[in-house]
Protein backbone atom coordinates (compact mmCIF):
# COMPACT_ATOMS: atom_id res chain seq x y z
CA UNK A 1 0.00 0.00 0.00
CA UNK A 2 2.86 2.38 0.87
CA UNK A 3 4.55 1.61 -2.47
CA UNK A 4 1.36 2.44 -4.38
CA UNK A 5 1.01 5.74 -2.43
CA UNK A 6 4.59 6.79 -3.25
CA UNK A 7 4.04 5.85 -6.89
CA UNK A 8 0.93 8.00 -7.09
CA UNK A 9 2.81 10.96 -5.55
CA UNK A 10 5.61 10.53 -8.07
CA UNK A 11 3.12 10.39 -10.95
CA UNK A 12 1.35 13.49 -9.65
CA UNK A 13 4.67 15.40 -9.34
CA UNK A 14 5.78 14.48 -12.86
CA UNK A 15 2.37 15.44 -14.23
CA UNK A 16 2.49 18.85 -12.54
CA UNK A 17 6.11 19.69 -13.51
CA UNK A 18 5.28 21.35 -16.85
CA UNK A 19 2.73 23.57 -15.14
CA UNK A 20 5.34 24.79 -12.66
CA UNK A 21 7.95 25.28 -15.43
CA UNK A 22 5.53 27.36 -17.50
CA UNK A 23 4.47 29.48 -14.54
CA UNK A 24 6.94 32.20 -15.57
CA UNK A 25 7.46 33.73 -19.03
CA UNK A 26 10.89 34.81 -20.21
CA UNK A 27 11.19 38.60 -19.89
CA UNK A 28 14.54 40.40 -20.22
CA UNK A 29 15.03 44.16 -20.14
CA UNK A 30 18.18 45.36 -21.92
CA UNK A 31 17.65 49.09 -21.42
CA UNK A 32 17.29 51.08 -19.21
CA UNK A 33 18.68 49.87 -15.91
CA UNK A 34 16.23 49.63 -13.05
CA UNK A 35 16.59 52.70 -10.83
CA UNK A 36 18.29 54.77 -13.53
CA UNK A 37 18.20 58.57 -13.51
CA UNK A 38 17.16 59.92 -16.90
CA UNK A 39 16.88 63.63 -17.63
CA UNK A 40 14.45 63.45 -20.57
CA UNK A 41 10.74 63.54 -21.31
CA UNK A 42 10.73 59.90 -22.42
CA UNK A 43 12.77 56.72 -22.58
CA UNK A 44 12.51 53.48 -24.53
CA UNK A 45 12.15 50.07 -22.97
CA UNK A 46 14.35 47.66 -24.94
CA UNK A 47 14.13 43.93 -24.30
CA UNK A 48 12.84 40.53 -25.30
CA UNK A 49 10.23 38.00 -24.23
CA UNK A 50 8.61 34.85 -25.66
CA UNK A 51 7.90 35.38 -29.39
CA UNK A 52 4.20 34.58 -29.05
CA UNK A 53 3.70 36.30 -25.68
CA UNK A 54 1.33 39.18 -25.04
CA UNK A 55 3.26 42.20 -23.72
CA UNK A 56 1.83 45.22 -21.91
CA UNK A 57 3.89 48.19 -20.69
CA UNK A 58 2.04 50.73 -18.56
CA UNK A 59 -1.32 49.48 -19.85
CA UNK A 60 -0.24 49.76 -23.51
CA UNK A 61 -0.06 46.75 -25.80
CA UNK A 62 3.45 46.36 -27.24
CA UNK A 63 4.40 44.74 -30.54
CA UNK A 64 6.65 41.69 -30.07
CA UNK A 65 8.81 40.58 -33.03
CA UNK A 66 9.01 37.00 -34.25
CA UNK A 67 12.22 36.54 -32.24
CA UNK A 68 10.75 38.10 -29.08
CA UNK A 69 12.38 41.51 -29.47
CA UNK A 70 10.52 44.66 -28.48
CA UNK A 71 11.09 48.40 -28.08
CA UNK A 72 8.51 50.69 -26.52
CA UNK A 73 8.73 54.46 -26.01
CA UNK A 74 7.42 55.49 -22.59
CA UNK A 75 6.78 59.03 -21.42
CA UNK A 76 8.39 60.28 -18.23
CA UNK A 77 7.44 62.94 -15.71
CA UNK A 78 9.54 64.78 -13.16
CA UNK A 79 10.30 62.70 -10.07
CA UNK A 80 9.82 58.94 -9.65
CA UNK A 81 8.32 56.99 -12.57
CA UNK A 82 7.07 53.43 -12.11
CA UNK A 83 7.04 51.40 -15.33
CA UNK A 84 5.02 48.19 -15.21
CA UNK A 85 6.04 45.51 -17.71
CA UNK A 86 3.92 42.36 -18.01
CA UNK A 87 4.38 39.45 -20.41
CA UNK A 88 1.68 36.76 -20.63
CA UNK A 89 1.66 33.45 -22.47
CA UNK A 90 -1.32 31.21 -21.88
CA UNK A 91 -1.73 30.84 -18.12
CA UNK A 92 1.89 31.85 -17.44
CA UNK A 93 3.04 35.40 -16.90
CA UNK A 94 5.99 37.51 -15.78
CA UNK A 95 5.50 40.96 -14.35
CA UNK A 96 8.17 43.41 -13.22
CA UNK A 97 8.19 47.06 -12.24
CA UNK A 98 11.02 49.41 -13.15
CA UNK A 99 11.67 52.69 -11.37
CA UNK A 100 13.08 55.63 -13.34
CA UNK A 101 13.97 58.94 -11.72
CA UNK A 102 13.74 62.23 -13.60
CA UNK A 103 15.41 65.14 -11.77
CA UNK A 104 12.97 67.78 -10.59
CA UNK A 105 15.30 70.58 -11.70
CA UNK A 106 18.20 70.77 -14.10
CA UNK A 107 21.35 71.50 -12.18
CA UNK A 108 22.57 74.97 -12.99
CA UNK A 109 25.85 75.05 -14.88
CA UNK A 110 28.44 76.89 -12.86
CA UNK A 111 30.06 79.52 -15.07
CA UNK A 112 33.57 80.66 -14.24
CA UNK A 113 34.48 84.31 -14.82
CA UNK A 114 37.11 85.19 -17.41
CA UNK A 115 40.46 86.01 -15.87
CA UNK A 116 42.31 88.48 -18.16
CA UNK A 117 45.99 87.56 -18.69
CA UNK A 118 48.97 88.67 -20.73
CA UNK A 119 51.40 85.75 -20.88
CA UNK A 120 53.49 83.73 -23.30
CA UNK A 121 53.03 79.96 -23.37
CA UNK A 122 54.30 76.99 -25.33
CA UNK A 123 52.44 73.83 -26.31
CA UNK A 124 53.88 70.69 -24.74
CA UNK A 125 52.62 67.94 -27.06
CA UNK A 126 51.88 67.29 -30.70
CA UNK A 127 48.36 67.76 -32.01
CA UNK A 128 47.17 69.61 -28.93
CA UNK A 129 43.42 70.22 -29.17
CA UNK A 130 42.32 73.80 -29.77
CA UNK A 131 38.74 75.06 -29.78
CA UNK A 132 36.64 78.08 -30.67
CA UNK A 133 35.58 78.31 -27.00
CA UNK A 134 35.84 76.00 -23.96
CA UNK A 135 34.20 72.64 -24.85
CA UNK A 136 33.11 73.99 -28.25
CA UNK A 137 34.11 73.23 -31.87
CA UNK A 138 37.62 72.09 -32.70
CA UNK A 139 40.23 74.00 -34.68
CA UNK A 140 43.43 72.68 -36.28
CA UNK A 141 45.43 70.89 -33.53
CA UNK A 142 48.77 72.54 -32.73
CA UNK A 143 52.19 70.95 -32.79
CA UNK A 144 54.54 70.76 -29.82
CA UNK A 145 56.59 73.91 -29.17
CA UNK A 146 54.05 76.33 -30.69
CA UNK A 147 54.31 79.77 -29.08
CA UNK A 148 51.04 81.36 -27.94
CA UNK A 149 49.98 84.80 -26.73
CA UNK A 150 47.75 83.98 -23.72
CA UNK A 151 45.04 86.58 -23.12
CA UNK A 152 42.74 84.95 -20.57
CA UNK A 153 41.64 81.91 -18.61
CA UNK A 154 38.33 80.27 -17.70
CA UNK A 155 38.57 77.25 -15.41
CA UNK A 156 41.28 75.01 -16.87
CA UNK A 157 41.09 76.51 -20.38
CA UNK A 158 43.41 79.25 -21.63
CA UNK A 159 42.45 81.77 -24.30
CA UNK A 160 45.12 82.67 -26.84
CA UNK A 161 45.31 85.09 -29.74
CA UNK A 162 45.59 83.94 -33.35
CA UNK A 163 45.20 87.50 -34.59
CA UNK A 164 43.56 90.73 -33.45
CA UNK A 165 40.24 89.42 -34.77
CA UNK A 166 40.47 85.73 -33.87
CA UNK A 167 41.04 83.76 -30.66
CA UNK A 168 41.34 80.12 -29.69
CA UNK A 169 41.22 78.05 -26.53
CA UNK A 170 43.51 75.31 -25.28
CA UNK A 171 43.61 73.09 -22.19
CA UNK A 172 45.87 73.99 -19.29
CA UNK A 173 47.34 70.47 -19.47
CA UNK A 174 48.65 71.05 -23.02
CA UNK A 175 50.79 74.15 -22.40
CA UNK A 176 53.45 75.55 -20.12
CA UNK A 177 53.69 79.20 -19.16
CA UNK A 178 57.06 80.71 -20.06
CA UNK A 179 59.03 83.29 -18.05
CA UNK A 180 57.93 86.89 -18.56
CA UNK A 181 61.01 87.87 -20.58
CA UNK A 182 59.90 85.62 -23.46
CA UNK A 183 58.21 87.07 -26.54
CA UNK A 184 57.06 85.77 -29.93
CA UNK A 185 59.22 87.15 -32.75
CA UNK A 186 57.63 88.14 -36.03
CA UNK A 187 58.07 85.55 -38.78
CA UNK A 188 59.04 86.82 -42.23
CA UNK A 189 58.40 84.01 -44.70
CA UNK A 190 61.16 84.41 -47.27
CA UNK A 191 61.35 80.87 -48.62
CA UNK A 192 58.85 78.29 -49.85
CA UNK A 193 60.35 75.01 -50.96
CA UNK A 194 58.34 72.46 -52.91
CA UNK A 195 59.51 68.95 -53.77
CA UNK A 196 57.91 65.58 -54.37
CA UNK A 197 58.44 61.84 -54.53
CA UNK A 198 56.35 59.00 -55.93
CA UNK A 199 53.50 59.33 -53.40
CA UNK A 200 53.71 62.80 -51.83
CA UNK A 201 54.33 66.50 -52.42
CA UNK A 202 56.14 68.38 -49.64
CA UNK A 203 55.76 72.10 -48.96
CA UNK A 204 58.39 73.48 -46.55
CA UNK A 205 58.20 76.88 -44.85
CA UNK A 206 61.22 77.86 -42.69
CA UNK A 207 60.08 79.86 -39.63
CA UNK A 208 61.81 81.91 -36.95
CA UNK A 209 59.56 80.39 -34.31
CA UNK A 210 56.78 77.80 -34.25
CA UNK A 211 53.53 79.73 -34.55
CA UNK A 212 49.81 78.84 -34.54
CA UNK A 213 48.18 78.06 -37.87
CA UNK A 214 44.92 76.81 -39.31
CA UNK A 215 44.37 74.38 -42.17
CA UNK A 216 41.06 74.82 -43.97
CA UNK A 217 39.46 73.01 -46.92
CA UNK A 218 36.85 75.25 -48.55
CA UNK A 219 36.60 72.78 -51.47
CA UNK A 220 37.64 69.19 -52.12
CA UNK A 221 40.48 70.39 -54.38
CA UNK A 222 41.72 73.33 -52.31
CA UNK A 223 43.61 73.67 -49.02
CA UNK A 224 44.35 76.96 -47.26
CA UNK A 225 47.18 77.20 -44.75
CA UNK A 226 46.80 80.29 -42.54
CA UNK A 227 49.96 81.25 -40.61
CA UNK A 228 49.37 83.69 -37.75
CA UNK A 229 52.22 85.98 -36.74
CA UNK A 230 53.74 85.75 -40.21
CA UNK A 231 54.35 88.14 -43.12
CA UNK A 232 55.21 87.39 -46.71
CA UNK A 233 58.74 88.15 -47.86
CA UNK A 234 58.71 86.00 -50.99
CA UNK A 235 58.90 87.40 -54.50
CA UNK A 236 59.62 84.17 -56.35
CA UNK A 237 59.10 80.44 -55.82
CA UNK A 238 58.77 77.44 -58.10
CA UNK A 239 56.75 74.23 -57.99
CA UNK A 240 57.58 72.80 -61.41
CA UNK A 241 58.63 69.51 -59.81
CA UNK A 242 55.08 69.08 -58.47
CA UNK A 243 53.12 70.72 -61.28
CA UNK A 244 51.48 67.42 -62.25
CA UNK A 245 49.70 67.56 -58.89
CA UNK A 246 49.63 71.25 -57.89
CA UNK A 247 47.68 73.55 -60.18
CA UNK A 248 48.32 76.76 -58.24
CA UNK A 249 50.13 78.03 -55.17
CA UNK A 250 49.19 81.51 -54.04
CA UNK A 251 50.46 83.58 -51.11
CA UNK A 252 48.33 86.44 -49.79
CA UNK A 253 48.62 88.66 -46.73
CA UNK A 254 45.01 88.39 -45.54
CA UNK A 255 45.62 90.37 -42.35
CA UNK A 256 48.57 92.33 -41.04
CA UNK A 257 49.83 89.26 -39.20
CA UNK A 258 48.13 86.42 -41.11
CA UNK A 259 49.73 84.90 -44.18
CA UNK A 260 47.53 82.63 -46.29
CA UNK A 261 48.96 79.94 -48.57
CA UNK A 262 46.30 78.67 -50.97
CA UNK A 263 46.96 75.31 -52.65
CA UNK A 264 44.86 74.04 -55.54
CA UNK A 265 45.31 70.61 -57.09
CA UNK A 266 44.93 69.36 -60.65
CA UNK A 267 43.10 66.28 -59.38
CA UNK A 268 39.41 66.34 -58.52
CA UNK A 269 40.23 66.43 -54.82
CA UNK A 270 42.93 66.08 -52.18
CA UNK A 271 43.72 62.55 -50.96
CA UNK A 272 45.03 63.34 -47.49
CA UNK A 273 47.65 65.47 -45.79
CA UNK A 274 49.92 65.57 -42.77
CA UNK A 275 51.72 68.46 -41.12
CA UNK A 276 54.80 68.42 -38.88
CA UNK A 277 58.00 70.31 -38.09
CA UNK A 278 61.55 69.57 -39.19
CA UNK A 279 63.37 71.75 -36.68
CA UNK A 280 61.58 75.07 -37.14
CA UNK A 281 60.56 74.35 -40.72
CA UNK A 282 56.85 73.67 -41.09
CA UNK A 283 56.18 70.80 -43.50
CA UNK A 284 52.83 70.18 -45.17
CA UNK A 285 52.82 66.76 -46.85
CA UNK A 286 50.15 66.20 -49.50
CA UNK A 287 49.28 62.74 -50.80
CA UNK A 288 49.18 62.35 -54.57
CA UNK A 289 46.12 60.68 -56.09
CA UNK A 290 46.49 56.96 -56.82
CA UNK A 291 46.53 55.39 -60.25
CA UNK A 292 43.09 53.90 -60.89
CA UNK A 293 42.30 51.07 -63.30
CA UNK A 294 38.81 51.53 -64.74
CA UNK A 295 38.28 47.75 -64.94
CA UNK A 296 39.67 47.02 -61.48
CA UNK A 297 39.37 50.29 -59.51
CA UNK A 298 40.13 48.73 -56.11
CA UNK A 299 43.22 46.82 -57.21
CA UNK A 300 46.25 47.81 -55.14
CA UNK A 301 44.32 50.32 -53.03
CA UNK A 302 45.15 50.41 -49.32
CA UNK A 303 41.89 50.41 -47.38
CA UNK A 304 41.61 50.36 -43.59
CA UNK A 305 38.44 48.81 -42.15
CA UNK A 306 37.60 49.63 -38.55
CA UNK A 307 35.06 47.44 -36.78
CA UNK A 308 33.70 49.80 -34.12
CA UNK A 309 33.94 48.93 -30.40
CA UNK A 310 35.14 45.50 -29.28
CA UNK A 311 36.19 43.70 -26.09
CA UNK A 312 34.78 45.47 -23.05
CA UNK A 313 33.32 48.19 -25.32
CA UNK A 314 30.00 46.62 -26.33
CA UNK A 315 28.58 49.56 -28.23
CA UNK A 316 24.79 49.58 -28.45
CA UNK A 317 22.96 46.42 -27.34
CA UNK A 318 19.88 45.22 -29.21
CA UNK A 319 16.62 43.83 -27.79
CA UNK A 320 17.82 40.20 -27.75
CA UNK A 321 21.14 41.23 -26.14
CA UNK A 322 23.39 40.98 -29.22
CA UNK A 323 26.00 43.76 -28.83
CA UNK A 324 26.88 46.13 -31.63
CA UNK A 325 30.58 45.17 -31.47
CA UNK A 326 29.83 41.68 -32.86
CA UNK A 327 27.68 42.92 -35.75
CA UNK A 328 30.30 45.54 -36.66
CA UNK A 329 32.99 42.85 -36.79
CA UNK A 330 30.87 40.51 -38.92
CA UNK A 331 30.22 43.25 -41.49
CA UNK A 332 33.89 44.31 -41.41
CA UNK A 333 35.13 40.77 -42.07
CA UNK A 334 32.67 40.26 -44.92
CA UNK A 335 33.75 43.60 -46.38
CA UNK A 336 37.41 42.58 -46.14
CA UNK A 337 36.70 39.39 -48.10
CA UNK A 338 34.96 41.32 -50.87
CA UNK A 339 37.68 43.98 -51.13
CA UNK A 340 40.51 41.47 -51.16
CA UNK A 341 38.84 39.60 -54.01
CA UNK A 342 38.82 42.95 -55.85
CA UNK A 343 42.58 43.22 -55.34
CA UNK A 344 42.66 45.73 -52.49
CA UNK A 345 45.16 45.59 -49.65
CA UNK A 346 42.97 45.58 -46.53
CA UNK A 347 44.09 46.68 -43.09
CA UNK A 348 41.88 45.70 -40.12
CA UNK A 349 42.02 47.66 -36.87
CA UNK A 350 40.73 44.48 -35.20
CA UNK A 351 39.90 41.03 -36.50
CA UNK A 352 38.63 39.59 -33.21
CA UNK A 353 36.57 40.64 -30.20
CA UNK A 354 39.20 42.66 -28.38
CA UNK A 355 39.74 46.13 -26.94
CA UNK A 356 41.34 48.62 -29.32
CA UNK A 357 41.82 52.27 -28.35
CA UNK A 358 40.41 54.95 -30.62
CA UNK A 359 43.80 56.54 -31.24
CA UNK A 360 45.28 53.08 -31.88
CA UNK A 361 42.74 52.62 -34.67
CA UNK A 362 43.87 55.88 -36.25
CA UNK A 363 47.53 54.90 -35.86
CA UNK A 364 46.85 51.59 -37.60
CA UNK A 365 45.46 53.38 -40.65
CA UNK A 366 48.27 55.96 -40.73
CA UNK A 367 51.17 53.58 -40.13
CA UNK A 368 49.99 51.42 -43.03
CA UNK A 369 49.58 54.49 -45.27
CA UNK A 370 45.91 53.71 -45.86
CA UNK A 371 44.36 55.77 -48.64
CA UNK A 372 40.85 55.24 -47.28
CA UNK A 373 39.59 54.47 -43.78
CA UNK A 374 36.04 53.22 -43.16
CA UNK A 375 34.76 52.81 -39.60
CA UNK A 376 31.72 50.53 -39.31
CA UNK A 377 29.10 51.09 -36.61
CA UNK A 378 25.40 50.61 -35.85
CA UNK A 379 23.43 53.37 -34.25
CA UNK A 380 21.51 54.14 -31.07
CA UNK A 381 19.57 57.12 -29.73
CA UNK A 382 19.59 59.14 -26.52
CA UNK A 383 16.57 59.14 -24.22
CA UNK A 384 13.85 61.49 -25.38
CA UNK A 385 14.00 60.19 -28.97
CA UNK A 386 11.74 57.72 -30.77
CA UNK A 387 13.52 54.78 -32.49
CA UNK A 388 10.42 54.16 -34.62
CA UNK A 389 10.82 57.64 -36.13
CA UNK A 390 14.59 58.18 -36.08
CA UNK A 391 16.24 55.20 -37.73
CA UNK A 392 18.02 54.30 -40.93
CA UNK A 393 21.46 54.51 -42.56
CA UNK A 394 23.89 57.42 -42.36
CA UNK A 395 27.51 58.17 -43.27
CA UNK A 396 29.69 60.74 -41.49
CA UNK A 397 32.67 62.83 -42.58
CA UNK A 398 34.64 65.73 -41.08
CA UNK A 399 37.12 67.01 -43.67
CA UNK A 400 35.95 68.24 -47.06
CA UNK A 401 38.33 65.83 -48.82
CA UNK A 402 36.29 62.90 -47.41
CA UNK A 403 32.87 64.20 -48.48
CA UNK A 404 32.81 62.59 -51.97
CA UNK A 405 33.69 59.22 -50.43
CA UNK A 406 30.94 59.56 -47.81
CA UNK A 407 28.39 60.44 -50.49
CA UNK A 408 29.39 57.48 -52.65
CA UNK A 409 29.09 54.97 -49.80
CA UNK A 410 25.74 56.37 -48.68
CA UNK A 411 24.34 56.36 -52.21
CA UNK A 412 25.30 52.70 -52.65
CA UNK A 413 24.46 51.42 -49.17
CA UNK A 414 20.90 52.74 -48.88
CA UNK A 415 19.37 51.04 -51.94
CA UNK A 416 21.31 47.84 -51.24
CA UNK A 417 19.81 47.47 -47.77
CA UNK A 418 16.54 49.35 -48.08
CA UNK A 419 16.79 51.26 -44.81
CA UNK A 420 15.63 54.85 -44.49
CA UNK A 421 18.16 57.34 -45.90
CA UNK A 422 19.37 59.63 -43.09
CA UNK A 423 21.93 61.20 -45.40
CA UNK A 424 25.57 62.25 -45.23
CA UNK A 425 26.35 64.12 -42.03
CA UNK A 426 29.24 66.28 -40.81
CA UNK A 427 30.52 65.26 -37.39
CA UNK A 428 33.72 65.50 -35.36
CA UNK A 429 34.28 61.84 -34.44
CA UNK A 430 37.72 60.47 -33.58
CA UNK A 431 37.47 58.22 -36.65
CA UNK A 432 36.39 61.00 -39.03
CA UNK A 433 38.93 63.62 -37.92
CA UNK A 434 42.15 62.00 -39.26
CA UNK A 435 43.62 63.80 -42.28
CA UNK A 436 46.17 61.34 -43.69
CA UNK A 437 43.51 59.01 -45.15
CA UNK A 438 40.07 59.81 -46.51
CA UNK A 439 38.15 58.94 -43.34
CA UNK A 440 34.45 58.21 -42.97
CA UNK A 441 32.22 56.49 -40.44
CA UNK A 442 29.19 54.43 -41.47
CA UNK A 443 26.15 53.83 -39.24
CA UNK A 444 24.61 50.89 -41.07
CA UNK A 445 21.35 50.74 -39.08
CA UNK A 446 19.83 51.14 -35.63
CA UNK A 447 20.32 48.59 -32.88
CA UNK A 448 17.23 49.79 -31.02
CA UNK A 449 14.84 49.69 -33.95
CA UNK A 450 13.48 46.10 -33.87
CA UNK A 451 12.92 45.85 -37.62
CA UNK A 452 16.45 46.96 -38.49
CA UNK A 453 18.02 45.05 -35.60
CA UNK A 454 16.36 41.77 -36.59
CA UNK A 455 17.97 42.09 -40.02
CA UNK A 456 21.36 43.29 -38.78
CA UNK A 457 21.89 40.16 -36.66
CA UNK A 458 21.55 37.86 -39.70
CA UNK A 459 24.62 36.81 -41.77
CA UNK A 460 22.69 37.37 -45.00
CA UNK A 461 21.97 41.01 -44.21
CA UNK A 462 25.50 41.62 -42.90
CA UNK A 463 26.71 40.44 -46.32
CA UNK A 464 24.34 42.92 -48.00
CA UNK A 465 25.78 45.74 -45.88
CA UNK A 466 29.32 44.73 -46.88
CA UNK A 467 28.31 44.62 -50.56
CA UNK A 468 26.78 48.11 -50.31
CA UNK A 469 29.91 49.61 -48.72
CA UNK A 470 32.25 47.89 -51.19
CA UNK A 471 30.21 49.14 -54.14
CA UNK A 472 30.35 52.65 -52.70
CA UNK A 473 34.14 52.41 -52.48
CA UNK A 474 34.38 51.13 -56.04
CA UNK A 475 32.11 53.89 -57.35
CA UNK A 476 34.18 56.51 -55.55
CA UNK A 477 37.46 55.41 -57.10
CA UNK A 478 35.83 55.22 -60.53
CA UNK A 479 34.51 58.77 -60.11
CA UNK A 480 38.08 60.05 -59.72
CA UNK A 481 39.24 58.90 -63.14
N, C-alpha and C positions, 0 to 999 in steps of 0.2 A: 504493500500500500504506500509506503514511504517513497519507494522508487518511482511509482506512478505519479505521485505528487510532485517530486522533483522534476520529472520529465515534463509534466504540464507547465511548471514554472519556466523551464528552459524554453519550451515551445512558445509560451506567451511572450517571453523576453525577446526572442528572435523575431517574432511577428511584429512587435512594437518598435524594433530598432529603426527601421526606415522612417517612421513617424518622428522619432526623436531627432534623427539626422537632418530631416527636412524642416525642423522647427525654426531654423534660422536661414535667411537668404543672404548670399554674398553681397556685401555692400562696402566699397572702398572709396574713400575720399582722398584724392590726390592734392587738391588745392581748394581752399586755403587750410592752414593749420588751425586746429581748434584753439580758441582763445587768442587768435591773432588780433593785432590792432591795425586797422585799415582806415586811412584818411581819404575816403572817397564816398560818392553817393551810391555806389553799387559795387558788388563783387560777382565773381562767377564761381559756381560750385562745379568742380571738375572731378569726375570719378567714374566708377564702373560698378555694375551689378549683374544679376543674371540677365541674359539676353531677352528672355521672354517675361521678365518681371514687370510689374506695374510700379512706377516710381512717382512719388509726390514730394515736392519740396515747398514748404510753407503753403500748403493747400493748393498748389498748382501742379497739374499733370505735366510730367517731363518726358520728352522723347528719349527712348533708349535705342541705341544702334544695335545692329545684328550681332555685334561682338560685346554688347553690354556697356559700351561707352556712353557717357552723357556729359553735357555741359549746360548749366542753367544760370542765367543772369538773375541776381537777387538784389533788390533795392536795400539800402541801408539808411538808418537814421542816426542822429547823434546819440551817443551813449552806448548801452549794451543792446546788442541784437541777438535774439535767439532764432536759429535757423533749424527747423525740423525737417529731417530727411527720412522718408519711409519707403522701403521697397517691399513689395508683396508678390508672392508667387504661390497660387493656390491657397492652402491654409497656413503657409509659412510666411513669416515677415521678419524684417529687421528695421528697427527704428532707432535713430540717433539724433541728438540735438547738439548743434555747434553753437558756440558763443563767439561773436565778433564784436570788438569794441571800436567805436568811431569816436575820436577825441571831440569833446564838447567845443573846444576852441583851438584854432590853429596857433601854435606857439609863435610868438612874435620873433622875427629875425633881428638879432642884435646887430646894429650897424655901428662900425667903428669909425670915428672921425678921421679925416685925412690929416696926417702930420706932415707939414711942409718940410722939405729937406733940400740941401744943396751939397751933394756928395759925388764922389767918383767911385765906381765899383767895377769889378771884373767878373765875368762869368767863370764858373769853376768846372763846368763839364760840357761835353759836346751835346748839341741838339737840346739845349735848355729850352723849356717851354716858355713862350711869351704869349700874352693875351691882350685883347683890346681893353679889358677891365678885369678886376679880380673875378675868377670863375666864369669868364665869358669866352667869346670866340678866340680861337688860336690864330697866331701870326707865325711867320717863318721862324722855326727854332734857331737859336743862336749857337755859334760854336764856342768852344772853350777859349778863354782869354780875351773875349770881346769887351771893350771898354764902354761903360755906360755913364751918362749923366743922370744921376738919381735926383728926382725932384719932389718925391713924397713917399709916404708909406701908409697903408691901411692894413691893420692886422699883421699877417706875415707876408704881405705882398708889397713889393717896391714898385713905384712908378718911375719910369725913365723917359728921356726925351729922344725921339727919333729926329725930329726937327721942331721948329717953332710952332708948327701947326699939327703935329702928330705925336702921340705918346703911346707907350706900351707898358705892360706890367709883367713882372717876373717874380718868382718865389724867392723868399729869403734864403732858402736852402741851396739855391743855384748860383749865388753870388758871394763875393767877399768885398767888404768896404775897404778901400785903399786909403793910405795916409793922406792928409789934407794937401800936401805939397804936390800931389799928382794932378795932371791935367790931360785932356785928350787933344793931341796935336791935330791940326788940319791936314787932311790927306789930299795931295795934288796927284791925280792920276795922270801920269805922263807916258805910261806904256800899257799896251794891250797886246798880249801875245796869243796867237791862235795856232794850234797844231792838231794833228789827228793821227789815228792809227786805224786798223781795220774796223774796229767796232765803235770807237768814240771820237768825239771832237772835244778838245780841251781849250777853254778860255782862261787865261791867267792874268790877274791884275795885281801887280806889286803895290803894297800899301805901306804907309809909315807906321800905322797901328791898326790892330783889328777893330773894326767898327761894325755897328749894327746895320743890317740890310734886310730887304724884303725881296722875295721871289714871287712874282705874280704871273698867271697865265690867263690873259684876257681871251685868247683863242687857242684852239688845239695846236696851231702851228706858230704860236708866238709866245716867247718868254720875256718878261721884263725883270731886270735886276736893278733894284733901287739901292744905292749906296749912300747912307746918311753920314754927313761929316766929310764929304768928298767933293772936290771940284775937278772939272776936266782941264787937263793940260796937254791934250793929245791933238796934234794937227794931222797925223798920218798913221794909218795902220793897215795891215793887209790880212786877208783871210783866203787867199787864192788856194792854199793847200786844203781848205775845207769847203770850197765853193760848190762842190757837188751836193753838200748837205745844207750849208748856210746860204740863204738867199740874200739876207741883208743884216748887217750890224750897224746900229745907229746909236751914237752917244748924244744925250741932251742934258742940259743943266735945268732940270725941272724947277728946282728951288735954289736959293742961294747956297744951301749946304746939302743938296740932294742931287746926285748924279744918276741918271737913268741910262742903262744899257739895254736897248731893245734888240732881240734876236728873233729873226724870222727864218723858217726853214723851207727848203724846196719841197720837202715831203708833205703829205697831207696833214701830218701832225707830228708832235714830239713823241718819242718812245721811252722817255725816262731821263732823269738827271740826278746828279749827286753833287754836293758842294763840300769843300774842305779847304784847309790851309796847308800850304807847304811853306813852313816858316811864317812869314807875314805876307805871303802871296796867296790871294784868294783864287781858288780853282773852281770853275764850274764845268763839270764833265757832262756832256750830252751824248746820249746813246744814238747811234745811227740806225736808220730803219733796216730791218732784215730783208734779205732776198726772199721773195715769195714765188713759189711755183703755182701757177694757176690750176694745174691738175691735182697737185698735192700740197695745198696751202699750209698744212700743219707740219709737214716734213721738216725735221731739224729744229723746230721751234722749242724753246725752253719754257715750259709752263709749270708753274708751282700751283699745286692744289692743296688747299687748307681745309681739313675737316674740322669744323668749329667744335670747341669744347673738348672733352675727353678726360678720362680718369675720374678724379673727384669732382670735376666740373661737369655736371649733368646737362646743363642747358635747360631748356623747357622740358617739362614732363607731361606726356599726353594722358588722356583719361584712363587707359589701361596700363599705365605706369611704364611705358616704353620711353626712355629718355632721348632727348634730341641728339645727344652725342653719338648714339649708335646709328641713327638714321643718317646723320651727316657723313659718318664714316662709310656706310654702305654706298651712298651716292658717290662719294669721292673715289672709292675703289672702282666702281663701275665706270666712272668718268675716266680714270687712269687707263683702264683696259681699252676703252674706245680710242683715246688719244694716242696711246702707244701703237695701236694697229694703224693709225694714220701717219705714223712716223715721228711723232713728237717725243722729245725727251721730257719726261714727267718727274717732277720733284714733289714728294709728299711731305708735309710738315709732320704728319703722323700716319702710320699705317696699322696702328693697333689702339686699343682703348687705354691710353696713358695720358698723364698730365703733360702739357706743353705750354710754356709761358707765351703770352702774346708777343712779347718782343723777340722771343726765340723763333716764333713763326716768321716774323719779318726777316730776321737774320738768315733763316734757311733760304728764303727766296733770294735775298741779296747775295749771299755767299756763293750761290749757284748761278748767279747772273741771269736769273729768270727774266724773260721778256714780258711775261704776263703772270699775274697772281690772282687766283680766284678762291675766295673764302666761301665755303658752303655752310649755310645755316638754315634753321627753320624757326619760324617766328612765334612770338607770344604777345600778350597785351598787358598793360597795367590795369589795376582795378579802376572801375569807373567806365571802362570800355565794354563794347558788346562784340564778342567773337563771331556772332552770326551776321554782323554788319561789316565789321572790319576784318577782312581775311583776304587771302590771295597771294600772288607772287610779286616780288619787288626786287630790284637790283640797285645797289648803292655805289656811289663814287664820291671822291673828294676833289681830286685835281682834274682840271679841264682836259688834260691829255688822256684820261681814262674814260671820259664820257662816251666817245664812240663805241668803245668796247662794251660798256654797260648797256647802251641802247641795243647793240646787236644781240647780246645774250638775252635781254628781256624780250625782244621781238621774236626770238626763236623759242624761248622757254614757255611763254604763255600759251601759244596755240598747241604746242606739243602736249602739255599737261591739261589744259582746259580750265585752269583756275582763274579767278578774277584778276584782272590786270591792275595792279596798284602803281605801276609806272616805275620810272627811273628816278631815284631820289638822291639828293646831295646830303651827305652826313659825314661827320668827323669821327669815324671809327678807327681804332688802332690798325685794322687791316685794310682800310681805304686810304690812310694818310701816307704810306710809303711812296717815295718818288722815283726810286730806281727802276721799278717795274710798273707796268700799267696794272693798277690794283683796283679790284672791285670785290664787293661782297654780295652774295645772292641769298635771299630769303625765299626758299623754294615754296613753302606753304606755311600754314599755321598749325602748331601742335595742339592748340586748344579749340580748334574748330573741328567737331567730330567727323564731318564729311571729308575734310582734307586729311585729317590725321589717319583715318581708317585706310586711306589710299597710301599715304606716306610710309606706313609700316609694312607695305607689301613689296617684295623684291621686284615684281613686275613694274610697279609705278616708280620705284627708285631707278630702275633702268630707263624709264621714259624721261625722268628728270636729267639723268646723265646724258641722254641723247640730245635733249633740248639745249643743254649748256654747251656740249661739244659742237653742235651745229651753229650756235651763236659765235663760238670762237672761230670756226671755219669761215663763216660769213664775214666776220670782222677782218680777218687777214686778207680775204679776197677783195674786200672793199678798199684796201690800201694799194692795190696794184694800179 
